[in-house]
Amino acid sequence: MLKLYIGNKNYSSWSMRPWVLLKQAGMPFQEVMVRFDSLEEGSAFKTTIESINPVGRVPVLMDDGLAVWDTLAIAEYVAEKFPEKQLWPQDAKARARARSVCAEMHAGFAALRSACPMNIEASLPQAGALVWRDQPAVRKDVQRIVSMWTELLEEHKGPMLFGEFSIADAYFAPVCMRLKNYALPVPGHITDYVRRVGALSGVKAWIEDALAEKDFVVFDEPYRTSR
């Protein structure tokens, strides 16, 4: 059985992507939670993850002794392993586009990710308002997301970015969490897409588990002193 190593569900946006993908697609897998205690060398987190992944980061997918530790690599691996799940769009051009937007998310949107770290439990509209007021790079990132999603939803007629659920929706699920929890201003049709993503069974399961966590990880919460 596949084994997926992840960090705290409340905070780990990178872990959320493959977990939601596997869960939503109905793939059997074993979850291994490795709690964030510290990202410093010698911490319990680093020691555990470095034993299977030389980069020392989550997520990591293990399959019969093979470690796959990049989210895009994990997505490609399971798409090839389970072709019947049709995790990428079937049309070649749509598939290339889906890979492109996932790669853009993988490498970009640094301002949004830095200023609005994922925190599913928290409601942070005041922090979001300050970020929106003071950080033009965040506004630019959100503008690009709105433009991208609008074009894809219109072209593929929804409800997901490429019509039916795909890797792209799993990949942007943490962005949906950020837009919602920081109350960043987006048009109504984008808010509707965020709600649809939040209603996916795999996303709902992740959110429920995140809300049940009781950890307060200081380095993931620069905007408050307690949970």
Secondary structure, DSSP 8 states (H G I E B T S, - for coil): -EEEEE--TTT-HHHHHHHHHHHHTT--EEEEE---S-SSTTSHHHHHHHTT-TT--S-EEEETTEEE-SHHHHHHHHHHH-GGG--S-SSHHHHHHHHHHHHHHHH--HHHHHHS---TT---HHHHHHHHHH-HHHHHHHHHHHHHHHHHHHHHTSSBTTBS--HHHHHHHHHHHHHHHTT----HHHHHHHHHHHHSHHHHHHHHHHHH-----GGG-TT-S--
